[in-house]
Amino acid sequence: MDMSDRENADEPASDLLESAAQCAASDLLDLAAQLSGLAEDLKALAAKPIVPPSTLQLEPDA
């Protein structure tokens, strides 16, 4: 196997690495978007007052 054959054999591996890197970057962007949404949800929950159970309106048992 000469040098040009070795370089051609490395191309599919290089393509796989590039594809894996793109997938990883895409997954990280998806994770970042999910974390951002979670942060917004937590911010909205933190803005709501906590109501003690004794002040909740309970229906009497009939």
Secondary structure in CASP SS format (residue, H / E / C, confidence):
PFRMAT SS
TARGET T0000
AUTHOR 0000-0000-0000
METHOD secondary structure of the structure
MODEL  1
M C 1.00
D C 1.00
M H 1.00
S H 1.00
D H 1.00
R H 1.00
E H 1.00
N H 1.00
A H 1.00
D H 1.00
E H 1.00
P H 1.00
A H 1.00
S H 1.00
D H 1.00
L H 1.00
L H 1.00
E H 1.00
S H 1.00
A H 1.00
A H 1.00
Q H 1.00
C H 1.00
A H 1.00
A H 1.00
S H 1.00
D H 1.00
L H 1.00
L H 1.00
D H 1.00
L H 1.00
A H 1.00
A H 1.00
Q H 1.00
L H 1.00
S H 1.00
G H 1.00
L H 1.00
A H 1.00
E H 1.00
D H 1.00
L H 1.00
K H 1.00
A H 1.00
L H 1.00
A H 1.00
A H 1.00
K C 1.00
P C 1.00
I C 1.00
V C 1.00
P C 1.00
P H 1.00
S H 1.00
T H 1.00
L C 1.00
Q C 1.00
L C 1.00
E C 1.00
P C 1.00
D C 1.00
A C 1.00
END
